[in-house]
């Protein structure tokens, strides 16, 4: 009897393997396509010199119709219909809310809104200004905590942070730049990259640790260590990338962020540096972003880093991608993301990976269609780990930025379960506004 039971069990396991294989083959026959028509949705029109700009956006992994975004200085946007309509409000905290918004859903559906501090409400005239990076958390997009922050030296200035979530354990990761004194020209004032993590949905944070081996200056320019972005690998390792002195740096931690490599890895050159000029823009940054493919597709576990620079000339800004399949040890040669053949500007790029498909997506500004400063918004995507990249104009009309109005330093994009939500700033006759686009992938059986 035992022999027959073993035979039946073996046959059952064989059937499961066969069925699983057939299911994978069936899934591989389905390709997801970018829709032909893409609606642009205006989220907010601003007034005055500052904002709204530097928008950040995130789609909930629990309910993809729940989308939250933010913009300078303290704008909060919430949508419960996938981004078609939005409720606008202002975020408040006793620590002050002063821009650089980064909005991120964790795996359990909590929203984390990270921003700069301004406790006394006097910005640059206050010693407490930029004394910490604040993270406010909400479960519904309406009621936010007053804020938490990583333990760090509050006598220094803290700026240009970014968040990531480890899907394996819902840990919240943050990296940023610490300045001895922001804007200081003194040689003894330096900048460095810090890291902290939270394992209780942002209630408490680990003490900040220094990640970067090399320190930069405090001028908020090419020789400042800046643009730090973290990510978790599928094996639980943490990675942080940043830009400094015409190079893209990577550091790695295999013990939950406690210790990092003794020597930072240079993974790419960035000729001309991360700060460059774009006609009509107050300033433009080409800082890097890093993402992990968490999908069950063929590129699961691969790391991707993207940035922009002017290696092809000051009249020809381009966006680049490198990838690693060995936990960041080796990297591909840079791949150009934008597909234009002209000498034009593509800038302010952001990248995300849809964990359901492994598809890569970018949003960026593009001037390939004009000899003027008129600017379009483009979406780029890759279905095969960056080996082939396509792009498409998604803005319904161009806009013309004016240099005397601050335009921000970045845009953002979020991709989940076939929903792609880019977010960007545009300017019309001197007025800033924030837009998104409704991009829901469609299936096409091959």
Secondary structure, DSSP 8 states (H G I E B T S, - for coil): -HHHHHHHHHHHHHHHHHHHHHHHHHHHTEEEE--S--EEEEEEE--SSS-S-S-EEEE-SS-TT-EEEEETTTEEEEESSTTSS-EEEE---TT---S--EEEE-TTS-EEEEEE--TTS-GGG-TTTT-SEEEEEESSSS-B-S-B-----TTSEEEEEEEEEETTTTEEEEEEEEESSTT---TT--EEEEEEEESSTTSS----EE--SS-B-SSSSTTS-EEEEEEE-TTS-EEEEEEETTEEEEEEESSTTS---SS-EEEEE-TT-SEE--TT-S-EE---EEEE--SSSTTTT-EEEEEEE-TT-TT--EEEEEEESSTTSS----EE-S---SS--EEEEEEEE-TTT--EEEEEEE-TT-SSS-BEEEEEEESSTTSS-EEEE--SS-B---TTS---S--EEEEETTEEEEEEEEEETTEEEEEEEEEE-EEEE-
